[in-house]
Amino acid sequence: MTSATQAPRTGSTLWTANFRLYFGARTTSLLGDAMLPVALSVGVLQAGYGATGVGYALGSWMAALALCMLFGGVLADRFTARRMMILADLVRFVIQAGLAALFALGTPSLVVIVTLQFLSGVATALFQPGVASMVPQVSNDIQRGNGVLRIAESMAGVLGPALAGVLVSMSGPSVVFALYSATYAISAVCLFALRLIPTSTVSGVSFLRQLAEGWQEFRSRAWLWSVITIYLFYGCFVIGLSLPIAAELVTTELDSTALGVGMAALGLGGALGGTLAIRVRCSRPLALGSIGWALFAVYPLVPTLHPSLVVLVVGWAVAGIGLAFWSVIWATTVQTQIPSEMLNRVYAYDVAGSLVCMALGRSLAGPLASVTGARPLMVFACVLGLICAALLLVVPATRRLRNSALSNMAVRPVS
């Protein structure tokens, strides 16, 4: 069994000027992202396009993100992550401000809504790869920085939909989209104000060559492709399947209010998981991270038990702890094991694969449930989740990987 140790104190505080600015950028943009599904769903439904229109609008954003993520990783290494993140924020600000104006002036066509959300997804694909490489540049303690950011993400996931719901009911979707666009403007300003060590950019190499170099770096590391291979099953058949089917079971057994409370508990659990990940250090991080995967397997199991609201809240809070704990451990591992000049591209492969497998799982959820039944399918998801967690301990490349962050708590040099 891998032993964990209490996090050692670093010589300087986490909350440097750069980290405060980056934290502000991420917190505001995460809050905006959490508001989007509610604002977009209500706006499309009020416009009369129905659930199909909501699916097209949300799906176009996700499709653009998955399709363009690899290109975003290459561009981040070519032009620096911060520049691409600022550009992405400005583009998203213009797009969502335009959508706010369209809803304020009347009813925009579904084609316009879908097109704008697709473009917003493209911009997000330009932004997201830099999330990994920025943390080592702004944080004196990478794991602690990831933990704090994960807590912020979890809280945004709780507060964002609630805030959007209140604002939509009071003033309509246009106001929410206006506030949504403002979060990107704030993020861009914070990122622009960062004072970072100048980084070298890739030049004289073709775009396709850079893409291929990222793939070679990805496949050369057994621990990396082993985790991603296992996650293809975990993301598809545990997370992807669970989210829509669990929502249906809880709504049927209890009601929509219980589902909202349960999702809030998942978010609060994420905050606890992020806090735990800040405190715990481990010589073999992926082995310890397997606990997070095992805990999230509770998520699909709980709705099969005809739970009371209390059982639902406790169970999904535990699942949230597990998911956040793994997320921090995984992000820190990638950031400390991959060379900085390749990190954006490698991270892009990671995120693109995760998005595709989770989207596939969501699309398979309905058809599979109609064949097996919802509850047997959720039991299958739980069992498979535990198997995948065990595989992280069985596969030598993941079990034996050492934590380089324990011997390098400061910011890594940027070449």
C-alpha positions as CSV (number, residue, x, y, z in Angstrom):
1,M,0.0,0.0,0.0
2,T,1.3,3.4,-0.9
3,S,1.8,5.6,2.1
4,A,0.8,9.3,2.1
5,T,2.4,12.0,4.0
6,Q,1.3,15.4,5.2
7,A,2.1,18.2,2.7
8,P,5.3,20.0,3.6
9,R,5.3,23.7,3.9
10,T,7.0,25.6,1.1
11,G,9.2,28.5,1.6
12,S,6.8,31.1,0.2
13,T,3.1,31.6,0.1
14,L,0.9,30.2,-2.6
15,W,-1.0,33.5,-2.9
16,T,1.5,35.4,-4.9
17,A,0.4,38.3,-7.1
18,N,0.5,36.0,-10.2
19,F,-1.5,33.3,-8.5
20,R,-4.1,35.7,-7.3
21,L,-4.6,37.0,-10.8
22,Y,-4.7,33.6,-12.3
23,F,-7.1,32.4,-9.6
24,G,-9.4,35.4,-10.5
25,A,-9.2,34.6,-14.2
26,R,-10.1,30.9,-13.7
27,T,-12.8,31.6,-11.0
28,T,-14.7,34.1,-13.2
29,S,-14.5,32.0,-16.3
30,L,-15.5,28.8,-14.5
31,L,-18.5,30.6,-13.0
32,G,-19.5,31.7,-16.5
33,D,-19.1,28.2,-17.9
34,A,-21.3,26.8,-15.1
35,M,-24.0,29.4,-16.0
36,L,-24.0,28.5,-19.7
37,P,-26.2,25.3,-19.7
38,V,-29.0,27.0,-17.7
39,A,-29.0,30.2,-19.7
40,L,-28.7,28.4,-23.0
41,S,-31.4,25.8,-22.2
42,V,-33.9,28.4,-21.0
43,G,-33.2,30.8,-23.9
44,V,-33.6,28.1,-26.5
45,L,-36.7,26.7,-24.9
46,Q,-38.3,30.1,-24.6
47,A,-37.5,30.7,-28.2
48,G,-39.7,27.7,-29.0
49,Y,-37.0,25.3,-30.3
50,G,-37.7,22.6,-27.7
51,A,-35.4,20.0,-26.2
52,T,-34.0,19.2,-29.7
53,G,-32.8,22.8,-30.0
54,V,-31.2,22.6,-26.6
55,G,-29.3,19.5,-27.6
56,Y,-28.1,21.1,-30.9
57,A,-26.9,24.2,-29.1
58,L,-25.1,22.4,-26.3
59,G,-23.8,19.7,-28.6
60,S,-22.3,22.2,-31.1
61,W,-20.2,23.7,-28.3
62,M,-19.0,20.3,-27.1
63,A,-18.3,19.1,-30.7
64,A,-16.2,22.2,-31.5
65,L,-14.3,21.7,-28.2
66,A,-13.5,18.1,-29.0
67,L,-12.6,18.7,-32.6
68,C,-10.3,21.7,-32.1
69,M,-8.6,20.8,-28.8
70,L,-5.5,19.3,-30.4
71,F,-5.0,22.4,-32.5
72,G,-5.3,24.5,-29.4
73,G,-2.5,22.6,-27.8
74,V,-0.2,23.2,-30.8
75,L,-1.1,26.9,-30.9
76,A,-0.4,27.3,-27.2
77,D,3.1,25.9,-27.7
78,R,3.6,28.0,-30.8
79,F,2.4,31.4,-29.4
80,T,2.5,30.8,-25.6
81,A,-0.5,29.6,-23.5
82,R,-1.3,33.1,-22.1
83,R,-1.6,34.7,-25.4
84,M,-4.0,32.0,-26.7
85,M,-6.0,32.2,-23.4
86,I,-6.4,35.9,-23.7
87,L,-7.4,35.7,-27.3
88,A,-9.9,33.0,-26.5
89,D,-11.4,35.0,-23.7
90,L,-11.9,38.1,-25.9
91,V,-13.5,36.0,-28.6
92,R,-15.9,34.4,-26.1
93,F,-16.7,37.8,-24.7
94,V,-17.7,39.1,-28.1
95,I,-19.7,36.0,-28.9
96,Q,-21.7,35.8,-25.7
97,A,-22.2,39.6,-25.6
98,G,-23.6,39.3,-29.1
99,L,-26.0,36.5,-28.1
100,A,-27.1,38.6,-25.1
101,A,-28.0,41.5,-27.5
102,L,-29.8,39.1,-29.8
103,F,-32.0,37.7,-27.0
104,A,-32.6,41.3,-25.7
105,L,-33.8,42.4,-29.2
106,G,-36.0,39.5,-30.0
107,T,-35.7,35.8,-30.8
108,P,-32.5,34.7,-32.6
109,S,-32.8,31.8,-35.0
110,L,-31.6,28.4,-33.9
111,V,-29.0,28.4,-36.7
112,V,-27.5,31.6,-35.3
113,I,-27.5,30.2,-31.7
114,V,-25.9,26.9,-32.8
115,T,-23.3,28.7,-34.9
116,L,-22.3,31.1,-32.1
117,Q,-22.0,28.3,-29.6
118,F,-19.8,26.3,-32.1
119,L,-17.5,29.3,-32.4
120,S,-17.5,29.6,-28.6
121,G,-16.5,26.0,-28.4
122,V,-13.6,26.6,-30.8
123,A,-12.4,29.5,-28.6
124,T,-12.6,27.3,-25.5
125,A,-10.5,24.8,-27.3
126,L,-7.9,27.5,-27.8
127,F,-8.1,28.4,-24.0
128,Q,-8.2,25.0,-22.4
129,P,-4.7,23.5,-23.2
130,G,-3.1,26.5,-21.4
131,V,-4.8,25.6,-18.2
132,A,-2.3,22.9,-17.5
133,S,0.9,24.8,-18.4
134,M,-0.1,28.0,-16.5
135,V,-0.3,26.5,-13.1
136,P,3.5,25.6,-12.8
137,Q,4.2,29.2,-13.9
138,V,2.1,30.9,-11.3
139,S,2.1,28.5,-8.3
140,N,5.0,27.9,-5.8
141,D,3.3,24.6,-4.9
142,I,1.8,22.9,-8.0
143,Q,-0.4,20.4,-6.1
144,R,-1.7,23.0,-3.7
145,G,-2.4,25.3,-6.6
146,N,-4.3,22.6,-8.4
147,G,-6.3,21.9,-5.2
148,V,-7.3,25.5,-4.7
149,L,-8.4,25.8,-8.3
150,R,-10.4,22.5,-8.1
151,I,-12.2,23.9,-5.0
152,A,-13.1,27.0,-7.0
153,E,-14.3,24.9,-9.9
154,S,-16.5,22.8,-7.6
155,M,-18.0,25.9,-5.9
156,A,-18.6,27.5,-9.4
157,G,-20.4,24.3,-10.3
158,V,-22.7,24.8,-7.4
159,L,-23.2,28.6,-7.5
160,G,-23.2,29.1,-11.3
161,P,-26.4,27.2,-12.2
162,A,-28.2,28.5,-9.2
163,L,-27.3,32.1,-10.0
164,A,-28.2,31.6,-13.7
165,G,-31.6,30.1,-12.7
166,V,-32.4,33.1,-10.4
167,L,-31.4,35.6,-13.0
168,V,-33.2,33.9,-15.9
169,S,-36.5,33.8,-13.9
170,M,-36.1,37.4,-12.9
171,S,-34.9,39.1,-16.1
172,G,-34.6,36.5,-18.9
173,P,-31.7,34.9,-20.7
174,S,-30.2,38.1,-22.1
175,V,-29.1,39.3,-18.7
176,V,-27.4,36.0,-18.0
177,F,-25.6,36.0,-21.3
178,A,-24.5,39.6,-20.6
179,L,-23.1,38.5,-17.2
180,Y,-21.7,35.4,-18.8
181,S,-19.8,37.5,-21.4
182,A,-18.5,39.8,-18.6
183,T,-16.8,36.8,-16.9
184,Y,-14.6,36.4,-19.9
185,A,-13.7,40.0,-20.0
186,I,-12.6,39.8,-16.4
187,S,-10.6,36.7,-17.1
188,A,-8.8,38.3,-20.1
189,V,-7.9,41.4,-17.9
190,C,-6.5,39.2,-15.2
191,L,-4.4,37.1,-17.6
192,F,-3.1,40.2,-19.3
193,A,-1.9,41.5,-15.9
194,L,0.2,38.4,-15.1
195,R,3.9,39.0,-14.9
196,L,5.6,35.8,-16.1
197,I,9.1,34.7,-17.0
198,P,9.3,35.0,-20.8
199,T,8.9,31.6,-22.4
200,S,10.4,30.4,-25.7
201,T,7.9,29.6,-28.5
202,V,8.2,26.9,-31.1
203,S,9.2,28.3,-34.5
204,G,10.4,26.9,-37.8
205,V,8.4,23.7,-37.3
206,S,5.3,22.9,-39.2
207,F,1.9,22.7,-37.5
208,L,1.6,19.0,-38.4
209,R,5.1,18.3,-37.1
210,Q,4.2,19.9,-33.8
211,L,1.1,17.8,-33.6
212,A,3.1,14.7,-34.3
213,E,5.7,15.6,-31.7
214,G,3.0,15.9,-29.1
215,W,1.7,12.5,-30.0
216,Q,5.2,11.0,-29.8
217,E,5.6,12.5,-26.3
218,F,2.2,11.1,-25.3
219,R,2.9,7.6,-26.5
220,S,6.5,7.4,-25.2
221,R,5.2,7.5,-21.6
222,A,3.7,4.2,-20.5
223,W,2.1,5.7,-17.4
224,L,0.4,8.4,-19.5
225,W,-1.1,6.2,-22.2
226,S,-2.0,3.5,-19.7
227,V,-4.1,5.9,-17.6
228,I,-5.8,7.3,-20.8
229,T,-6.5,3.8,-22.1
230,I,-8.2,2.8,-18.9
231,Y,-10.0,6.1,-18.7
232,L,-11.5,5.5,-22.2
233,F,-13.6,2.8,-20.5
234,Y,-14.0,4.7,-17.2
235,G,-15.1,8.0,-18.9
236,C,-17.4,6.3,-21.3
237,F,-19.1,3.6,-19.2
238,V,-18.8,5.0,-15.7
239,I,-19.0,8.8,-15.9
240,G,-20.6,9.2,-19.3
241,L,-23.3,6.6,-18.7
242,S,-24.0,7.6,-15.1
243,L,-24.8,11.3,-15.6
244,P,-28.0,11.0,-17.7
245,I,-29.3,7.7,-16.2
246,A,-28.7,8.8,-12.6
247,A,-30.5,12.0,-13.2
248,E,-33.5,10.1,-14.7
249,L,-33.6,7.7,-11.7
250,V,-33.4,10.4,-9.1
251,T,-36.0,12.5,-10.8
252,T,-38.3,9.5,-11.0
253,E,-37.7,8.2,-7.5
254,L,-37.6,11.6,-5.8
255,D,-38.1,14.8,-7.8
256,S,-36.2,17.5,-9.7
257,T,-35.5,19.4,-6.5
258,A,-33.8,16.3,-5.1
259,L,-31.7,16.1,-8.2
260,G,-30.6,19.7,-7.8
261,V,-29.7,19.1,-4.1
262,G,-27.8,16.0,-5.1
263,M,-25.8,17.9,-7.7
264,A,-25.0,20.6,-5.2
265,A,-23.8,17.9,-2.8
266,L,-21.6,16.6,-5.6
267,G,-20.1,20.0,-6.0
268,L,-19.5,20.5,-2.3
269,G,-17.9,17.1,-2.2
270,G,-15.6,18.3,-4.9
271,A,-14.6,21.2,-2.7
272,L,-13.8,18.8,0.1
273,G,-11.8,16.5,-2.3
274,G,-9.8,19.5,-3.5
275,T,-9.0,20.4,0.1
276,L,-8.0,16.8,0.9
277,A,-5.7,16.7,-2.2
278,I,-3.9,19.9,-1.0
279,R,-3.1,18.2,2.4
280,V,-2.0,14.8,1.2
281,R,1.2,14.0,-0.6
282,C,2.2,10.6,-1.9
283,S,5.3,9.0,-3.3
284,R,3.2,7.1,-5.9
285,P,0.5,9.5,-6.9
286,L,-1.4,7.5,-9.5
287,A,-1.7,4.6,-7.0
288,L,-3.2,6.9,-4.4
289,G,-5.4,8.5,-7.1
290,S,-7.1,5.2,-7.7
291,I,-9.0,5.9,-4.5
292,G,-10.6,8.8,-6.2
293,W,-11.9,6.6,-9.1
294,A,-13.2,4.0,-6.6
295,L,-15.0,6.7,-4.6
296,F,-16.7,8.1,-7.7
297,A,-18.1,4.6,-8.5
298,V,-20.6,5.4,-5.6
299,Y,-22.3,7.9,-7.9
300,P,-24.0,5.4,-10.2
301,L,-24.7,3.0,-7.4
302,V,-26.6,5.4,-5.1
303,P,-29.7,5.9,-7.4
304,T,-30.2,2.2,-7.7
305,L,-30.8,1.9,-4.0
306,H,-34.1,3.8,-3.9
307,P,-32.3,6.3,-1.7
308,S,-33.7,8.9,0.6
309,L,-32.6,12.5,0.1
310,V,-30.0,12.1,2.9
311,V,-28.5,8.9,1.4
312,L,-28.4,10.7,-2.0
313,V,-26.6,13.7,-0.6
314,V,-24.1,11.7,1.4
315,G,-23.4,9.3,-1.5
316,W,-22.9,11.9,-4.1
317,A,-20.8,14.0,-1.8
318,V,-18.5,11.1,-1.4
319,A,-18.4,10.7,-5.2
320,G,-17.6,14.4,-5.5
321,I,-14.7,14.0,-3.1
322,G,-13.3,11.1,-5.2
323,L,-13.6,12.9,-8.5
324,A,-11.9,16.1,-7.3
325,F,-9.2,14.2,-5.5
326,W,-8.3,12.3,-8.6
327,S,-8.4,15.5,-10.7
328,V,-5.9,17.3,-8.6
329,I,-3.6,14.3,-8.4
330,W,-3.8,13.7,-12.1
331,A,-3.2,17.4,-13.1
332,T,-0.2,17.7,-10.7
333,T,1.3,14.5,-12.1
334,V,1.0,15.6,-15.7
335,Q,2.3,19.1,-14.9
336,T,5.4,17.8,-13.0
337,Q,6.2,14.8,-15.3
338,I,5.9,16.3,-18.8
339,P,8.5,18.9,-20.1
340,S,7.1,22.4,-20.1
341,E,7.7,22.8,-23.9
342,M,5.4,19.8,-24.6
343,L,2.8,20.2,-21.9
344,N,0.1,22.0,-23.8
345,R,0.1,19.5,-26.6
346,V,0.2,16.5,-24.4
347,Y,-2.6,17.9,-22.2
348,A,-4.6,18.6,-25.4
349,Y,-4.5,14.9,-26.3
350,D,-5.6,14.0,-22.7
351,V,-8.6,16.4,-22.7
352,A,-9.7,15.5,-26.3
353,G,-9.7,11.8,-25.4
354,S,-11.7,12.5,-22.2
355,L,-14.3,14.6,-24.0
356,V,-14.8,12.0,-26.8
357,C,-15.3,9.1,-24.4
358,M,-17.6,10.9,-22.1
359,A,-19.7,12.2,-25.0
360,L,-19.9,8.6,-26.4
361,G,-21.0,7.4,-23.0
362,R,-23.8,9.9,-22.8
363,S,-25.0,9.0,-26.3
364,L,-25.0,5.3,-25.4
365,A,-26.8,5.7,-22.1
366,G,-30.3,5.8,-23.5
367,P,-30.0,2.9,-25.9
368,L,-28.2,0.7,-23.4
369,A,-30.7,1.4,-20.6
370,S,-33.6,0.5,-22.9
371,V,-31.9,-3.0,-23.4
372,T,-30.6,-3.7,-19.9
373,G,-32.8,-1.5,-17.7
374,A,-31.5,1.6,-15.9
375,R,-30.6,0.0,-12.6
376,P,-28.6,-3.0,-13.9
377,L,-26.8,-0.5,-16.2
378,M,-25.8,1.6,-13.2
379,V,-24.7,-1.4,-11.2
380,F,-22.5,-2.3,-14.2
381,A,-21.1,1.2,-14.2
382,C,-20.2,1.0,-10.5
383,V,-18.5,-2.4,-10.9
384,L,-16.6,-1.3,-13.9
385,G,-15.5,1.8,-12.0
386,L,-14.0,-0.3,-9.3
387,I,-12.3,-2.5,-11.8
388,C,-10.7,0.5,-13.5
389,A,-9.6,1.8,-10.1
390,A,-8.0,-1.5,-9.4
391,L,-6.2,-1.5,-12.8
392,L,-4.3,1.7,-11.8
393,L,-2.8,-0.4,-9.0
394,V,-2.2,-3.5,-11.2
395,V,-0.5,-1.9,-14.2
396,P,3.2,-1.5,-13.3
397,A,3.6,1.8,-15.2
398,T,0.9,3.6,-13.1
399,R,1.5,1.8,-9.8
400,R,5.3,2.6,-9.8
401,L,5.3,6.1,-11.0
402,R,7.1,8.3,-8.5
403,N,6.0,11.8,-7.5
404,S,8.6,14.3,-8.7
405,A,6.7,17.1,-7.1
406,L,7.8,15.9,-3.6
407,S,11.4,16.8,-4.5
408,N,10.5,19.9,-6.5
409,M,7.9,22.0,-4.7
410,A,8.9,25.3,-6.4
411,V,7.9,26.5,-9.8
412,R,9.7,24.5,-12.4
413,P,12.1,26.4,-14.6
414,V,10.5,27.4,-17.9
415,S,12.8,27.0,-20.8
